[in-house]
Amino acid sequence: MKLNKTSKLILSISVIGWLIIGFFLFNTVDADAQNNDRNDLFQKLEIFNEVLFKLRENYVDELDLDAIFESAIEGMLDETDPHTVFFQPDEFEKFTTNTKGEFGGLGISIDKRGRYITVVAPIEGTPAFRMGILAGDKIVKVDGESIVGIETDESIKLMRGEPGTKVLISIKRPGIEEELEFEIIRDIIKIDSIPYAFKLDNGIGYIRIRQFNSNTTIELQENLNELESQGIRGLLIDLRYNPGGLLREAINTVNEFIGKDKLVVFTKGRSKGTNREYFTNYNTTSSGYPVVVLINGGSASASEIFAGSMQDWDRGLVVGETSFGKGSVQRLFPLSKGNGIKITTAKYYIHSGRCIHKDINDKLLTDERLQNGELSSEEIKEMQEKAEEKSKEEIYYTESGRIVYGGGGITPDIEIEQSRLTNLEIEMRRKNLFFNYSVEYMQKHQNITPDFQVSKAVIEDFLDYAQEHEISYEQTELDSAYTWIKNQLSSNIIGRKFGEAERYRIALKEDSQLQKALDIFDEHPTLETMFEYASKLKNQKNEN
């Protein structure tokens, strides 16, 4: 029996109510509020239990109690945020014990948005990243079977598997009408916190923090020591598509730049024990060079705490695009019979007082129009832009008095958009042509040196290879993509010979967002002049 939302909500009060009685009896609010809540709850439960028993005794068909309980819980959670989740016993066990840090999969961070499993971020160096899966892609089928409407955990089960096996992923990409298919070979997905750290040709140190795990602070210290020994004149920390991770690691990495006994983040919730402050706890060791932090819409949670704290304490210039806005705190509670529940208990606030959480995301995720596919990508973008404009009305100040904005997410000091791939470039990546071609090329050319340059002949050979794989294009499309194609060939061929880090270093040359961020170091060599420049741009934008 399928119950509608109203029925599920009514039933949920009875089923879940007995579980939360203990919460009101023994937990966290003050005595008067406790008594009022308890009395009100008992009154509602008394009526509700009558309804439940009358249904069981008199309803025309026999009721499936398991289905009633599941629907009741779903109804209860319909009134919360999308991060509050009930787990069946097997799901709860998997969620609490899956800490190995590696698995056979595709290499994507996903979240359920509306009815769609959506890519939050592809992970560099993984099969999904190499084939051109993008943030915002909606996964609609796995091996030909629709996954629209299923839960995130169930979709993960379908996509993970033994390394070396194939899986066919069908996606809907904003702006493209037809479904795109990707045949991906699963691989061991091992998540390194800092996969890339090196000194660039212009003397700027580059560190890519992929996520905040238990090794992040140690890896950061080691890489900073190495870069500083090479005499860097500035540091760019790349947090794009960083989905977050461990709170303490985010605090400790900020500690490297701002020193001891500084408030980084605090949490506020309704119950006791959720209101906490987190301070740095050791003396900093990093030098006083200027730091630029690069973020985008895929930067979330702990990465937002890091970026916002560097901004609040005036230790780094934040550039790029407004971050995701995942600033809520979840806590796991075991329930009877092996079940469990993850509940949002508080929200994160950083030193300036800004709340990181972006409420528009939760509203969109629970919007029935989005769930039913009635909201277009343009309408969603318009809603997000309106929320961002409204957030600019919430003004806060950094330690030195610079203006920063609230409303959720971290608004960069200087906005830099990422250029988008053309349709031709998308198709070439989707079919994994650069990776496959580079493998074949290396079989025929063993004597590749680090200074290898892609010749016109190599490009023409690759274009023939692309046509053999059903890639067609107009000359104007090729002209537009020519430099990008050359860079992709160069980075992939060198990467096959000298490793992923060398591939990545070359690929960065065509990363327009990163290159614009690096230009800031040349034009404004100190943090003070960077802040002045950012303030000037902000004033010009406000005047327009």
N, C-alpha and C positions, 0 to 999 in steps of 0.2 A: 504494500500500500504506500503510495507516494503522498505525503502531506504537503500542503502549500506553506508558504512562509509564515502566515499568521498562525496556522495550526502548530507548526513546529515551534514557534515562539511561545505559545501557550503551554504546550507540553514540556518545553524546556524548563519552565519555572519549577514545575514539580520535580522533574528528574534531577536537575542540577541543584535544585534548592536545598535538598538534604545535604549535599556535599558542602554547600557554602554556609550552612548554619554554623558549622564549626569555625568557619572564618570569622563570622560576626561574634561568636561566643568567646573565642580565645585569641583573636588576632589583634588588630593594631589601632583601631580608632579609639577616641576617648569614650569614657563610660556613658555619658548622656547619649551621644550619637549611637553607641552600641545598643543601648536599651531601646531607643526609638526604632532603629533598623531591625532589631530582633522582633519587636512586637509587630511591626508592619509586615515583616517577612512571614511570621507565623500565620497572620490573618490571611495573607494571599495563598499560602500553602494549604491552609485548611480548605479554602474554596477549591483550589486547584486539584487537590487530591480527590475531592468529591467528583469533579469532572472526569478525572482519569478512571476512577472505579466505575462510575456510571457508564463510561464508554466500554470498558471491558465486559460489563454485565449485559449491556443492552444493544450494543452496535450490531448491525445486521450481519456483518461478516466477522470471522475470528481475526483478531488483531495480532500482528507479528510484533512481539515485545522488543526483539532486537532492533527491528526497523524503527519502532517508536523511539527507543532510546537514542539511536543514532540521529534520527531526525530532530529529536528534542535538543540534543547537544548542538547540532548544526544551527538550529533556530536561536539558541542562546548566543552562539558565536557570531551570528548575523548582525548582532547589535554591538559588536566590538570592532576593533581594528583588524586588518588582514594578517597581522603578525601574531595574533592570539589563536593558537591551533591546538586541537585535541588529537591525541595519538592513540591508536589501537595498540595492544601489547607488542606486536612485532614491530610496528613503526617506532614506538617509544624506545624499545631496546636498540634498534638500529640507530636512532637519532643520538642516543646517549653513549654508544660504544664505538661509533664510526670515527675513530681518531687516528687512524694509521697515517694519514697524510698522502696516500697514493692509492690509485684504483684504476681499473680499466675503463676508460671512458673517452669522451670527445674533447673535453677542455673548454667547457662553457659554464659560466655562472648564470643561473636562471631564477626566475620568480614568476608566480602566477599573477597575471594582471587581467582582471576581468575573467573571461573564460579561456584565455590563452596563456600557455606556457611561453614566456618571453625571455629572450636572451638579455641579461643585464650587461654581461661583458664576456668576450672571448678571452682565453688565457694565452698569452704569447707563447709561441713555440709548440703549441698543441695542434692536433689534426684539424680541429674546427677553425683555429686562427689561420692556419696555412691556406685553408680553402675559402676564406673570406666570409665566414659567418660574422654578422655585425650586431652590435648592440641595438636592440629594438626589434630584431627579427622575431616573428611569432611562429613557433613550431606547431604545425597543424597535423602532421602525420609522422609516424615512426614505422618504417617498413610497410608503408601503404595503409596502415590503420590509423584512423582519426584519434587524436588525443585532446581534441577541443573539449574543455569542460572537466577534464580529469585533474586530480590533485598533483602538486609538484612532486611529492615522493613517488607516486605511481609512475610519473613520466621518467623520473631518474632510473627506476628499475628497468624500464624499457630501453633506455639509451645506453646504460652501462652494460658491459659484458666482457668476455675474455679478450685480452689484447690480441690484435691481429685479425679479429672478426670484423665483418662489414655491417654497417647499418645505414639505411636510406632515410634521410631526414627531408621532409617537405616543409617549407616555410612560406609565410606571407611577409613580404617586406614593404614597409610604408612607401608609397609612391610607385609601386610596381603591381600591376593588376594580376598577372599570372603567378601561380605558385612556382617557387624555385626548388629544385631537387638537388641534394648533395649526398653523394655516396661516400661515406667516411669510414676509414679503417680505425677501429678503436686502438688506443695505445695506453700505456701506463701513464697516468697523469700524476706527476709529482709536483707539488706546489712549493717552489722556492720563494722566499720572501723578497730577496733582492737578486734577481737574475742577471742584471746588468749594472756595472759600475765602471766607468773609465773616464780618462781625461780626453776631452775633445780637442780638435786641432786648434781651436781659438783660445785654449787655456782654461776653459770652463770645465769643472767637474760635473759629471752626469751620473745620477743614481736613480734607478727605477725601482720603486717599492711596489711590488705586485700585490701583497696583502700583509697584514700584521699578524704574524704567528709567533710562536715561542722563541724563535731565533732572530727576530727582526733587530732588536737592539744590538745584539752581539755582532750581527752581520753589518749593521750600519757603522758601528765603531771601527770595525776592521777596515771597511771600505773608506771611511773618512780618514783614518790614519794613512792609508796607502795614497789617497788622492792628495792629502796635505803634504806628504813627503815629496810629491811630484810638483809642488808649487802652484796649485790652482789659484786663479784670481777671482773665482766665484763658483757657486754651486747651484745646479738646477736639479730639483727633486721632482721626479715625474710620478704623480699619483693618479694618472688617468686610468679609468676602469678598475681602480682598486676598491673591492667591495667591502673592505674593512677587516675585522678580525678581533684580536685581543685588545681590550681597553688598556691594560697595564702597559702593553708594548707601545701603544700610541703615546701614552704619557711619557714613557722612558725615552722614546725617540725625540720628543719635543724637548725633554730634559737636556739632551745633548747640545741644544742651541740656546736655552734660556736660563740655565742654572738651577740652583737649589731653592726649595721652599716657595715655589711659584704655583698659584692655583691654575690648574689646566682646565678641569671640567668638574661640574657638579651635577647631581641628579635630583630631580624633584618628582615625588609621587604622592599618592593619597594616603598610603599607610606608612607606619613607622618602619624604619629600617631601609626605606627607599631613598631617603634624603641624605646624600653623602657628598663629601668634597674630596677631590683627588689632587694632591700636590706633587711636585717634583721632589726628589729626595737625595740627589747627589750633585756635586759640583760639576759644571760643564767642562768639557775638554776641547771643544771645537773652537777654531779661530774666528776672527771677526769679519771674514769675507762676506760679501752680499749673497743672500740666498733667494732664489726664485722657486716658488712651488707651483707646479702645473697641474690643474684639475680639469675635470669635465663632468658631464651628466652621469657618468658611470662611477664617479668617486663617491663612496658612501661610508657611513658609520665611522669607524676608527680613522679612516683617511680624512674625513671631514673634521674630526677632532684635531688631528695633526695640523691640517691646513689652516683651520680657523684659529688655532692657538698660536701658530707662527705669525698670523695676522694680528691677533689681539695683543701679543707682546712685542709687536713691531720688529720681529726678528727675520721676517721674510716677506717678500712681495708675492702675492697670490695672483696668478694669471690663468687665463683659459676661459672656461664656461662654468656657469653656476652648477654646483654639485647636486647630488641626487636628493639629499634631505632625509636620510635614515638616521634619526636621532632618538629612537625609542629603545627602552631597556626591557628585555624579556627575561623571565625566570621560569625554570622548569619545575613543575610540581608532580611528583609521582601520585597516582591514584590507585584505588583498589583494583584487584584482578589484573595487575600488570599494565593498566592504562596510564596515561600521563597527559599533562596539559602544559602548554607554553603560554604564559600570560604576560602581556605588556604591563609592567608595574611602575614605570617612571619614564621621564624624558631627560635627554642630555642637554645641558647648558654649558657654554664655555665662558672663559674669564670675563668677557665683556658683558655677559648676561644674555647673550643671544641663545635661543633654543635652536638646535640643529634640525629638529624634525620639521618636515614640510607636510603640513596637513593635507594639502591638495592631492598628494600621492595616495593617501588613505581614502580620500573621497572618491578618487578615480577608480581605485581598486575595488571599491564596494558599490560603485555606481551601476545600477541595473542596466542602464543604457549601454554601458561599455560591455557588460557581461553578455548582452544580447546582440552585440555587434552593431549597435545603432549609432555609435559615435565614430566619426571619421578621424583620421590622424590629424587633419587640419583643425577640427573642433577641439581635440585633445590638446594640441599645441596652443590654440588660442586660450583655453582655460588655464594652462600652465603659465602662459605669458602674462595673463591678467593677474594671476596670483603673484608672480614675480614683481610686477609693477606695484601691486599693493604692498608687497613686502618692503619696498623702498620707503614706505611711510614709517617703518619701524627703524629708527636711527639709534645706533649705539656708538661707543667710542673705544678706540684702542688705548693702550697704556699711555701713549704720547698725545692722545686727543684726536687722532685721525677718525674720520667718519666711516663706519661700516654698517651694513644693513642686516636686519633680522628677517623674520618671516619664513625661516627654514632654509636649509642648505647653506653653503658658503658662497657668497657673491664675490667674484674675483675683483682685485683692485684695478686690473686692466683686463678687459674682455678681448679674447682672441678666439675666433671661430676656426674650426678645422675645415679645410677644404674637403669636398665630397668626391668620391670616385665617380668617374663617368660610367655609363652603361657598359662600354667596352671593357674598362678596367674591372668592373664587377664580374663580368662573365669570365674573364681570364682567371680571376682569383677563384671564382666558384668552381671552375673545372680543374683547379689545382695545377694549372699548366706550368707555372714557373718552377714549382717543386719537381714535377715529373720531368720536365725538360732538363733541369739541372742535373738530375740523376743520370739521364741518358748521356748528357754532354760529358759528364765526368768519366763515364765508361770509355769514351773515345779520346779524352784529353786528360792524361794523368799528371802532366807537368804544370799545373796551375800554380802561379806564384802570388804572394800577397798583393802585389801591385797590378794584378790582372785587370785589363780594361776590355769592356764589351765592344767589339768592332761592329761595323755596319753589316758585315757578312754574317755575324752571329745573330744580329737582330733579324735580318732577312730570313735566315734559317728558322728562327723561332716563329716568325710570322707564317711561314709555310707549315710548320708544326701546328700552329693554332688553327689554320684553315682545315687541316686534316682532322681536327677535333671540332669541326662545325662552328668555328668562330668566323663571322663575317663582319665587315665594317666598311664605312665610307672613308675616303682619304682624309677628310676633315677630322674624323674621329681619331684616326691614326696620328695625324699631326699633333692633336691635342694631348694624346697619351704617350707620345714617343719618348720623352725624357723619363717619364714614370716607368715605362716598359724597360728602358735601358737600365735604370736603377734596380728594378726588380730582378732582372737577369743577373746583373753584377752581384747583388747581395746574395741571391740564392746559390749561384755557382761558387762564390767564395765561401759561403756558409757550408756547403757540402764538403769543402776541402779543409777549412780552418775552424769550423765550429759555429754554433748558434750566436755567440757574442759578436763575432765578426760580421755575420749576416745582418744582425740587428744594427750594428754601428753604421753600416753602409745604408741600410733602409731609412735611417733617421734623416738622411740628406733630403729625402722627398717628403718629410713630415713637415708640412707648412706651418702648422700650429707651433711645433717645437722650434722651428727655425726663427719664427717671429719672436718667440720668447727669448731665444739666445741673442737676438739683435739688441734687446734691452740692455744687456751687459756692456755692449760696445758703446751705446749712446749715453748710458747713465751708469758709470762705473761704481757708484756707492749706493747703499740702501737709501740714504737721505735724498739723493738726486732722483732715485727711482720713485720714492714716495711723492716727491714734488711733481714729477712727471705724471704719475697716476692721478694726483689731485687736480692738475691742470686739465687732463682729459675728462675727468668727472665733471668739472665745472663747465667745460665746453658742451658736454652732452646735456647737462641740465639747462643750459641757456637755449639750446636748440629745441 
